[in-house]
């Protein structure tokens, strides 16, 4: 009888523990759902009714950064564009159009184009000023802002309006995104007096091996 009583008591404790855990889980789920709804409503109201024009993407990024700042310094939000930057730094690859650009004056200007990739195939040239991307005005935008738009899944399309130096009428180009593989060593040769010349363009994981191969 004593053994049966002990087993029953243990069973009751176990059931109480499980019920408590389930109730705690339910409470947390309820809190998450309720607070997501609050956040969503505040976000919508600000973007719809704020006195000035808002940038929804930047506003969301600010909210996410502020939320994660309250946690440890190792918890970070990495956007899709930042993931592509990571792939570029580590692997020398990213999904996009195969071009580099920087802001000159009011507009971002193409400064480098990789051969046989979407930008090259579509006829984009060094010196082209980017006026708009997918119908969005590019005036005053930074190169990083445009990279976020131009990078995307392979086979997806992006429309770019550019103004070419020496021309008065803008050109509209349709680019089909693809995976871009940037070589660590795009060029190497022997100069006069037995001087070796090696161009190291990016520091990705195979940079050392590629430099060694070029040297050999």
C-alpha positions as CSV (number, residue, x, y, z in Angstrom):
1,X,0.0,0.0,0.0
2,X,2.9,2.3,0.9
3,X,4.6,1.6,-2.5
4,X,1.3,2.3,-4.4
5,X,0.8,5.5,-2.4
6,X,4.4,6.6,-3.3
7,X,3.9,5.9,-7.0
8,X,0.6,7.8,-7.0
9,X,2.2,10.7,-5.4
10,X,5.1,10.7,-7.9
11,X,2.5,10.5,-10.7
12,X,0.7,13.5,-9.3
13,X,3.9,15.5,-9.0
14,X,4.8,14.6,-12.6
15,X,1.4,15.6,-13.9
16,X,1.6,18.9,-12.0
17,X,5.0,19.6,-13.5
18,X,3.8,18.8,-17.0
19,X,0.7,21.0,-16.5
20,X,2.8,23.8,-15.2
21,X,5.2,23.6,-18.1
22,X,2.3,23.5,-20.6
23,X,0.7,26.5,-19.0
24,X,4.0,28.4,-19.1
25,X,4.4,27.5,-22.7
26,X,0.9,28.6,-23.5
27,X,1.4,31.9,-21.6
28,X,4.6,32.6,-23.6
29,X,3.0,31.8,-26.9
30,X,0.0,34.0,-26.0
31,X,2.4,36.9,-25.1
32,X,4.3,36.5,-28.3
33,X,1.1,36.5,-30.4
34,X,-0.3,39.5,-28.6
35,X,2.9,41.6,-28.8
36,X,3.4,40.8,-32.5
37,X,-0.1,42.1,-33.1
38,X,0.8,45.3,-31.1
39,X,4.0,45.8,-33.0
40,X,2.3,45.2,-36.4
41,X,-0.4,47.8,-35.6
42,X,2.1,50.4,-34.5
43,X,4.2,49.8,-37.6
44,X,1.2,50.1,-39.9
45,X,-0.1,53.3,-38.2
46,X,3.3,55.0,-38.4
47,X,3.8,54.2,-42.1
48,X,0.2,55.2,-42.9
49,X,-0.3,58.3,-40.8
50,X,3.1,59.8,-39.8
51,X,3.4,63.5,-40.7
52,X,6.4,62.9,-42.9
53,X,7.2,60.3,-45.6
54,X,8.7,57.1,-44.0
55,X,11.0,54.4,-45.3
56,X,9.3,51.2,-44.2
57,X,12.4,49.0,-44.7
58,X,14.6,51.3,-42.7
59,X,12.0,51.7,-40.0
60,X,11.7,48.0,-39.6
61,X,15.5,47.6,-39.5
62,X,15.6,50.2,-36.7
63,X,13.0,48.3,-34.7
64,X,14.8,45.0,-35.1
65,X,18.2,46.5,-34.2
66,X,16.7,48.2,-31.1
67,X,15.1,44.9,-30.0
68,X,18.3,42.9,-30.4
69,X,20.4,45.6,-28.7
70,X,18.6,44.6,-25.4
71,X,20.1,41.1,-25.7
72,X,23.8,39.9,-25.7
73,X,26.2,41.5,-28.3
74,X,26.4,38.2,-30.3
75,X,22.7,38.2,-31.3
76,X,22.5,40.0,-34.7
77,X,20.1,40.4,-37.6
78,X,21.6,39.7,-41.0
79,X,19.6,40.9,-44.0
80,X,19.5,39.2,-47.4
81,X,21.9,41.8,-48.8
82,X,24.3,41.3,-45.9
83,X,24.2,37.5,-46.5
84,X,25.3,38.2,-50.1
85,X,28.1,40.4,-48.8
86,X,29.2,37.6,-46.5
87,X,29.2,35.1,-49.4
88,X,31.2,37.6,-51.4
89,X,33.8,38.0,-48.6
90,X,34.1,34.3,-47.9
91,X,33.4,32.5,-51.2
92,X,33.9,35.3,-53.7
93,X,30.4,34.6,-54.9
94,X,27.0,36.4,-54.7
95,X,23.7,36.5,-56.6
96,X,23.3,39.7,-58.6
97,X,24.3,41.5,-61.8
98,X,28.1,41.4,-61.7
99,X,29.0,45.1,-61.3
100,X,30.5,47.5,-58.8
101,X,29.5,51.1,-58.3
102,X,30.0,54.1,-56.1
103,X,28.2,57.4,-55.5
104,X,29.5,60.3,-57.6
105,X,27.5,63.5,-57.1
106,X,23.7,62.7,-56.8
107,X,23.8,59.3,-58.5
108,X,25.5,56.0,-58.2
109,X,27.9,55.4,-61.1
110,X,29.1,52.0,-62.4
111,X,32.9,51.7,-61.8
112,X,33.5,48.0,-62.6
113,X,31.9,45.3,-64.7
114,X,32.7,41.6,-64.6
115,X,32.9,40.0,-68.0
116,X,30.2,37.5,-69.1
117,X,27.9,38.3,-66.2
118,X,24.4,40.0,-66.4
119,X,25.6,43.6,-66.4
120,X,28.1,42.9,-69.2
121,X,25.6,40.9,-71.2
122,X,22.9,43.6,-70.9
123,X,25.3,46.3,-72.2
124,X,25.9,48.2,-68.9
125,X,29.1,50.2,-69.1
126,X,31.6,51.8,-66.8
127,X,30.6,55.4,-66.2
128,X,26.8,54.8,-66.6
129,X,24.8,56.8,-64.0
130,X,22.0,54.8,-62.4
131,X,18.8,56.9,-62.6
132,X,16.3,54.3,-61.4
133,X,16.0,50.6,-60.5
134,X,12.7,48.8,-61.0
135,X,11.0,52.2,-61.3
136,X,12.4,53.5,-58.0
137,X,14.2,56.9,-58.3
138,X,17.9,56.4,-57.5
139,X,18.8,60.1,-56.9
140,X,20.5,60.6,-53.6
141,X,20.8,56.8,-52.9
142,X,24.0,55.2,-51.8
143,X,25.6,52.3,-53.6
144,X,24.6,49.9,-50.7
145,X,21.0,50.9,-51.2
146,X,21.1,49.9,-54.9
147,X,23.0,46.7,-54.1
148,X,20.1,45.6,-51.9
149,X,17.7,46.0,-54.9
150,X,20.1,44.7,-57.6
151,X,21.0,41.5,-55.8
152,X,18.5,38.7,-55.8
153,X,17.7,35.2,-56.9
154,X,19.2,33.9,-60.2
155,X,17.0,34.2,-63.2
156,X,15.0,37.1,-61.7
157,X,14.9,40.3,-63.6
158,X,15.8,43.9,-62.7
159,X,15.1,47.0,-64.9
160,X,17.8,49.7,-64.7
161,X,17.6,53.2,-66.3
162,X,21.1,54.7,-66.9
163,X,22.5,57.9,-68.3
164,X,25.6,57.2,-70.4
165,X,28.4,59.9,-70.6
166,X,28.1,61.9,-73.8
167,X,24.4,61.0,-74.3
168,X,21.3,63.1,-73.5
169,X,18.7,60.4,-73.5
170,X,18.6,57.7,-70.7
171,X,18.8,54.0,-71.6
172,X,16.6,51.3,-70.1
173,X,18.3,47.9,-69.6
174,X,16.8,44.7,-68.5
175,X,19.2,42.5,-66.5
176,X,18.7,38.9,-65.6
177,X,20.4,38.2,-62.2
178,X,22.8,35.2,-61.9
179,X,25.4,33.8,-59.5
180,X,28.5,35.9,-59.9
181,X,31.8,34.3,-59.1
182,X,34.6,36.9,-58.7
183,X,38.1,35.5,-59.2
184,X,40.7,36.2,-56.5
185,X,43.3,36.7,-59.1
186,X,41.7,38.0,-62.3
187,X,45.1,38.7,-64.0
188,X,48.8,37.7,-63.6
189,X,51.8,38.0,-65.9
190,X,55.6,38.4,-66.2
191,X,56.8,42.0,-66.6
192,X,60.2,43.1,-68.0
193,X,63.3,42.3,-65.9
194,X,61.6,39.1,-64.6
195,X,59.1,40.9,-62.4
196,X,56.0,38.9,-61.6
197,X,52.7,40.9,-61.5
198,X,49.7,39.4,-59.7
199,X,46.4,41.2,-59.2
200,X,44.7,40.1,-55.9
201,X,41.1,41.5,-56.2
202,X,39.3,39.9,-53.2
203,X,40.3,38.1,-50.0
204,X,38.1,35.1,-50.0
205,X,38.8,31.6,-48.7
206,X,40.8,30.4,-51.8
207,X,42.9,33.6,-52.1
208,X,46.1,32.0,-50.8
209,X,45.9,29.0,-53.1
210,X,45.1,31.2,-56.2
211,X,48.0,33.5,-55.5
212,X,50.3,30.5,-55.1
213,X,49.0,29.1,-58.4
214,X,49.6,32.4,-60.2
215,X,53.1,32.6,-58.7
216,X,53.9,29.1,-59.9
